Structure formats: structure tokens, C-alpha cells
Amino acid sequence: MIDLSAIRLEQAKYLKGDARQSALTVSGIILYVSVLLLAGQRYELMALWIVSAMSMIVVTLLYARFAAPEGVTSNNYQAYLKWHTVITFCTGVVWGINSLLVADYESLYSIFIAVTIATSITVGGMFPGNSYRPAYIALAIPTILLLAAYITITAPLPIRYFGMGLLLYFAFALLSSAKAELATRDWIISKTQQKLADSVVAYNAEVKEVFDSKTRFLTTASHDLSQPLHAQGHYIEALRQTAKSPEQNELIEKIALTWRAQKEMLGDLVDMLRLDGGMIQPRFSTFDIAVILQELANQIALEAKRKDVEIISYLPASLMMCSDPIFLRRIVSNAMTNAINHAAGGHEIELHLERAGDNVYIAVKDRGPGFHVEGNVLTAPIELRRDGVGLTSIENMSKLIAAQPSLSNRTDGAGSIFSLIVPLDHEAGGTELKDLSASSVLVIDDDHNILDAITVMFTQWGVLTLSANSVEDGLSILTSTQMPIDLLIVDNRLANDMDAPKAIATIRAATRQDLPAVVVSGDVYAPAKLSSLKGVSILPKPVDARDFRQYFER
């Protein structure tokens, strides 16, 4: 629902833009009344009428021209409407006084002119398009009510009936103007919503074009990179045939390992591209995960043997589950390949599988160098990860099958553990993602790269996303789009000494809503500092996409 302040803003803009057209219409009425006075030989009153009425038109035009010279905004529309109403009231007083001066009980013709003055300028407010009802009331009271009361109280019968008729007209005008304003509001709301829809469509098209450009670039790059890699594989194999000494064989094997790492990274990049583009979707079926992992372990054991690494499997004879077998096999394959690449000769890699309640627990344990990161490596920044692209591919595939991946150092400090918790039954696991097309959010962050990344991600989810670099930009966007938002996401530290608490308070005050808010912060003390804020959640950096999504799915 659009706030009344947003409607008033549009009304103020309309009043300022329509000033010349209104002045032209009123000038026509003034000319018409002048002709009536001239026909009645009321020359002095005609001169007074023309001078006073036209003076108010000049004042109105000057006000529209010089008030809010930079345009009507959310900061000045209230003042503009207030002084417009004051000028309109003064116009009503001028017209009311002129109608009283014209009224002569000895001449029905003069009464007709007086009533014409009182009613002609107020008729327009009873039709759809009436811009601002408070100003109309300020005009109608001194114009109609003044003459109506005067005639009703002082005029003899039957002229007194004119005054009573004007009172009825006044009541009817107020009722009709109320209906006219409702129609005007509906028109403004419809116009604003159409603008919003057009802007969202245009923005989505722009985001899609950026995404498609990235997809085309990565597709071309992966193709161009695959060609020399393909040739290198053949050259390496040819070199093996010509090697004559153990030293040469060792050097060729190192080259081969580097080549395989590049090949796997390229494969992960292609998978990530296809996952992002929605070209790969999981296909769920019932299968024996123990059999699939045993086959995988046997296959990878051949590769591990070349590095003098042994694969040890701790697998049950059988474990049936419902998920996507291809996705699971690729995830575990990536984890084991990473472990082999970083394992030293003579070490072991363990593959574990067991049932854990309603889930399946899979683990790959190695004795490699581990990570220089505490806790779950998958929540660490990309630059601190090892095998970043492969891990990203693992994360993306895991989300699609509702799996929970984790990668951390072993408790004894020697090596790492990759674990995966997968629902035993896909249906029970509830992997269907909630439709977010009805959600909307305002994101405020002064880092353009982060802002663009979050905007693209939310838009791909279907969320109507407004993004701003500052609180001022956010308020301006909210005012111009009139888009109601469900959630506010703010970086804890913004430019110009602005922080999240101030930003949230400002947005809430402007929208007159206690919007739920999420503060993204790299400050370890932020939760304690912000815990007293009502309706505010804190997400520590770096933020996982799933953490953001949970706020839309609540």
C-alpha cells in the first residue's frame, strides 16, 4: 500500500506543473464574469473584479515558478502544499468579497452574477483530477459559504432561497470533491505502480543482460582454455613414452599433476557456470549411496596411487537414500580430488559413510596441510580458501539437493575434514525453494562491488530489489518508485559517519513502518552493540547466501 505522503508528493508535483493550465482556465472565468458585469453596466465593480482576481492569478503563477525551484521533493512538498493552500484561501476571499459587492437584492441579474462568481471557480474540484482537496476546501469556504450565509441571513424572500441553494451546493461540492480526490489517489497509485513495474522490468532486463554477458564470456573462455589443455594432455602422454630416467619420469609426473589440477579447475568452472545459469537441475531418485561411493573410491584409488596416497573406505554394505546420485558423486569426487592434490606421499585419505537419523553423513578426511582459517572454511572469504572454484561448485550443487557441506581442519591439527550432511529422503528434506517473487528489499551499502553482487543475487532469486549507496539515495529511490519493501539490509558502517542504527531509524521514520532489518557487519563487537535494536538481526561478514535467503523465507 502506498503511503499518504507519497500521494501528497505527487499531488504537489501536479499542482506545480499544472499552474499555467489552471491560470488559463480561471482567466476564462474572469473574462466571462467581466462580460456579465459589463452587460449590467457595473463598470466600477468590473474594474475592481478584474484587478483583484487577476492579481491572485499572478501571485499563484509566481509561487509555482519560484517556490521549490529545483522541483518538488520529499523534503519540500509539505511546505509547498501549505503555502499553496494559503494562496488558494486568499483567492477564495477575493472572489467571495467580489460576489458580496456584486449582490444587489433589487436586481436578480446581480444575484445571478454573484452566484456565478461563487460557483464557477469551485466546479472543477468536484470532478476527477482534483489535485488537492484541502486547498479546494480552503477555496470553497470563503467563496461559497460567505455568500450563502450572507444571502440566507439578510436577503428577503424569495431571494433567500438562493442562499439556501448555495448551502446545499456547498455540501454537495464537499462530498463530490472527496470522491474526486479518491479517484485522483487511485490514478496516482496506478501510475506509480506502473512506473514501478516498468522500472523493475527494465532493471531485470539489465541484470539479465549483464548475466548473459558474463555467461557468454565464461563460455568462450572455457572453450578457448580447453583446447590447449586438451593438447597438453596428449603431449604429456607422449613425453612419458620418451622418458629414459627416473628423474625424467618424476618431472613428467609433476607436470601431469599440474595439468590435471588445471583440467579439474576448468571443469569446476564450467559446472559453476552451468549451475548459475540453471542449465543443471537435480534429478532425484532412490539409489544405494554405498555402492556409488565404493565405485568412486575404486576409481580415484588409481589416481591416488600415482602420488603414493592410499584411499581407505569406511562404508556400509548398503545404504539406500533418495537424492541426486550424479550431484552427490560429483561433490564427493571434488572433495577427494582436492584431498589427493594436497596430500603428501605415504599418507592416507579416508572416506566415511553412515546414517545419522534422517540424514546421510559423508566425510573425506586427509592428512594434508590444512587451512589457515578457523572453523568452516566454506564461510571464509574466497581469497582465503584453497581450491576456491571447486569449493564454489560444491556449495552450489549442495544447495540444490539441500545438503549441508562443511570443511575444516582436523582437531589434531594434521589435515582437514570435508563433511556433507544430506537428507535421507529428498521429500522429507524439503529441498524445494520458496518462491520469492512477492518479496522486496532495500539494500544500502557504500561498497559498489558488494552492492552490485547482492543486487544480482537477489534479483536472480526473484526478489524485487532496490539498492542504494547511502541513506539519502535509499529514501530518494523509495520516494520515486513508491515500492513497499519487506526487508531492509544495511551495512554497519556507511560513508559520512553514518552507521546502521542511524540508517535504520531514518528509513523507518520516513516510511512510518517498523521495517525488519538486517545489519551486515565485520565488527566482532557488533552483536553486543546492536542487540538492543528492535526488529534488527545481525549477520557477521562474510555472509553466506543461505543466511540472506532465510530472512525472505520466514
Secondary structure, DSSP 4 states (H G I P E B T S, - for coil): ---HHHHHHHHHHHHHHTHHHHHHHHHHHHHHHHHHHHHTT-HHHHHHHHHHHHHHHHHHHHHHHHSSTT---TTTHHHHHHHHHHHHHHHHHHHHHHHHHH--TT-HHHHHHHHHHHHHTTGGGGSTT---HHHHHHHHIIIIIHHHHHHHHHPPTTTHHHHHHHHHHHHHHHHHHHHHHHHHHHHHHHHHHHHHHHHHHHHHHHHHHHHHHHHHHHHHHHHHHHHHHHHHHHHHHHHHHH--SHHHHHHHHHHHHHHHHHHHHHHHHHHHHHHHTT------EEEEHHHHHHHHHHHHHHHHHHTT-EEEEE--S--EEEE-HHHHHHHHHHHHHHHHHHPPTT-EEEEEEEEETTEEEEEEE--S---SSSS-GGGS-GGGSSSHHHHHHHHHHHHHTT-EEEEEE-TTSSSEEEEEEEESBHHHHT-PPPP-TT-EEEEE-S-HHHHHHHHHHHHHHT-EEEEESSHHHHHHHHHHH----SEEEEESB-STT-BHHHHHHHHHHHHTS---EEEEE--TTHHHHHTTSTTEEEEESSPPHHHHHHHH--
